[in-house]
């Protein structure tokens, strides 16, 4: 097929939008860390932009989208951009240059790896995070992306629906985050000691950039400048708006309307609509957005306050739980008029079961593989910083920098 | 000479400053401090649930006055910093050995 300039322009812009989500995530996470860990928390996202940005081109893309090997992983035929050029692929997004499709997908790999870091901030050793990230992208992200989006991928073959990465990005990152927390343990002083966000305006700015970039993430996943992109765009905004407002109401009922809660809700809404955006009508985003905020709010209460997991920035509770709800919601609300697939409401109950298989498969694989990779990193270079390093803060101990200058200004 | 250290509510600074100025106590140093007393803490929100902060922001005023002026200054502070609720703050009075004006080298009574 030949190149469509409109499609190419849109996916190029979308790729840039998705890239911007990772600096957005750096701010979103960084603001929630304590003052002494602000830079180290942001650094995790920026370092992953470098690391995965390179590894994706070298081998990540090939293992995700290369020639199918048993439905499980891509082959070697796209290693180092081999056979990936200015002409369209004959399999994927056939109206845009293959390079654009590769780049767009690479931005997803970057943010997925960066998402995990939120669970382990304030005590993971920086070198361990880098080694873990390289291994995780290779062994977890690329294969799971192949299962769901790769030509010949087994979950794709089964008919599991994941428009923009509810399973590949959010369940994958959320469950892996939980597994890594289990290996790494709690921050010193958790719970009990108050660990106060150092700068909620940064969190809000980060959430704004995430929301903005998410239009590229979801509407760009149409891989064309068409009606489906428009549907995804509107559904995305509606879900974020609904969920942010819902979380605000929940916090109001408990205490007072919280900004941190509102922006967290918006992000949860974006997570939940991600798998659904190209399969459901825009209006379905309203129930999806309401339910995700209720689910994620109480997931935080359960995981952190009751069970005592120090998933520091609630990656599992927001991305894992939000992604699981989004995957189920896609099976429930899918409309054949939008993405050509009927869901439960249109009488196709089997779609929910297929979605469930996808959730369990991705969740179980991510959990087990992360435990293995994390253990490997732990026994080789050690996952955690020393007690003193943790106490003085990772900004100083890992990076020799501090976020705010001292007395002399 | 005595040093008066007054811990007051942030929103009372202007009134206290004005009252001191009217009694012609112009020089003072103000710092932002955190502290606790009978007021205990306040509860703040995380994404889900609450946490308690038991150190609250206050302002600390420091001024040095002649011994005979202490009561007047204290009175100006107390009258203008009081709300009657817990959390109005504290005043401490300490003896001062010397004071020196850096610009001139003047000492003690000539340097407050």
Interface residues (C-beta under 8 A of the other chain):
Chain A: X194 X196 X197 X251 X254 X255 X256 X258 X260 X261 X264 X297 X298 X300 X301 X304 X305 X314
Chain B: X43 X44 X45 X46 X47 X48 X49 X50 X51 X52 X53
